[in-house]
């Protein structure tokens, strides 16, 4: 399967275009598809990482996916610049007992 490789090229193509309406949503969709592919086809996620991804999406990320070698708890998320503070506050609120 070459879907992940195709997605990388598509992400590059979308990101390299001049900014346009819906660009961040399209990039986020590609990130989410990539995460699902890594999770479902390669089984390289974890329960904790799935919780983290959901938290990020619920806090306003356009997309969120595992990063690094997987099997851990790291993710990268695409967040609108004007929502970073709100995003961080939402995550902190969930993580603070």
C-alpha positions as CSV (number, residue, x, y, z in Angstrom):
1,X,0.0,0.0,0.0
2,X,1.2,3.4,-0.9
3,X,-1.6,5.5,0.6
4,X,0.6,7.0,3.3
5,X,3.3,8.0,0.8
6,X,0.6,9.5,-1.5
7,X,-0.8,11.4,1.5
8,X,2.7,12.9,2.3
9,X,2.9,14.2,-1.3
10,X,-0.6,15.5,-1.1
11,X,0.1,17.3,2.2
12,X,3.2,18.9,0.6
13,X,1.2,20.0,-2.4
14,X,-1.6,21.5,-0.3
15,X,0.8,23.2,2.1
16,X,3.0,24.7,-0.6
17,X,0.1,26.5,-2.3
18,X,-0.7,30.1,-1.5
19,X,-3.1,30.3,1.5
20,X,-6.7,29.7,0.5
21,X,-10.0,29.1,2.2
22,X,-10.2,25.6,3.6
23,X,-6.5,24.9,3.3
24,X,-6.1,24.2,7.0
25,X,-9.1,21.9,7.1
26,X,-7.7,20.0,4.1
27,X,-4.4,19.6,5.8
28,X,-6.1,18.5,9.1
29,X,-8.1,15.9,7.2
30,X,-4.9,14.5,5.7
31,X,-3.3,14.4,9.2
32,X,-6.3,12.6,10.6
33,X,-6.3,10.1,7.7
34,X,-2.6,9.5,8.3
35,X,-3.2,8.8,12.0
36,X,-6.0,6.4,11.2
37,X,-3.8,4.6,8.7
38,X,-0.9,4.2,11.2
39,X,-3.3,3.1,13.9
40,X,-5.4,0.7,11.8
41,X,-3.0,-0.7,9.2
42,X,0.3,-0.7,11.1
43,X,-1.0,-1.0,14.7
44,X,1.5,1.6,15.9
45,X,-0.7,3.6,18.3
46,X,-1.6,3.0,21.9
47,X,-4.7,3.6,24.1
48,X,-3.0,6.6,25.7
49,X,-2.1,8.1,22.4
50,X,-5.7,7.7,21.1
51,X,-6.9,9.6,24.2
52,X,-4.3,12.4,23.5
53,X,-5.4,12.6,19.8
54,X,-9.0,12.9,20.8
55,X,-8.2,15.5,23.4
56,X,-6.4,17.6,20.8
57,X,-9.2,17.3,18.2
58,X,-11.8,18.1,20.9
59,X,-9.7,21.2,21.9
60,X,-9.9,22.6,18.3
61,X,-7.1,21.0,16.3
62,X,-7.8,20.7,12.6
63,X,-5.8,17.5,12.6
64,X,-3.7,15.4,15.0
65,X,-1.6,12.4,14.4
66,X,1.0,10.3,16.1
67,X,4.6,11.2,15.4
68,X,8.0,9.7,15.9
69,X,8.2,5.9,16.0
70,X,4.7,5.5,17.3
71,X,3.9,3.1,20.1
72,X,4.2,6.0,22.5
73,X,2.4,9.1,23.5
74,X,3.6,11.8,21.1
75,X,1.4,13.6,18.6
76,X,1.6,16.7,16.4
77,X,-1.5,18.8,15.9
78,X,-2.5,21.5,13.4
79,X,-4.0,24.4,15.3
80,X,-5.1,27.8,14.0
81,X,-2.7,30.5,15.2
82,X,-5.5,32.6,16.8
83,X,-6.7,29.6,18.8
84,X,-3.4,28.4,20.4
85,X,-4.1,29.9,23.8
86,X,-7.6,28.4,23.9
87,X,-6.2,25.1,22.7
88,X,-3.5,25.0,25.4
89,X,-6.0,26.0,28.1
90,X,-8.4,23.2,27.0
91,X,-5.7,20.6,27.2
92,X,-4.4,21.9,30.5
93,X,-7.9,21.8,31.9
94,X,-8.3,18.1,31.0
95,X,-4.9,17.2,32.4
96,X,-5.1,19.2,35.6
97,X,-6.7,17.2,38.4
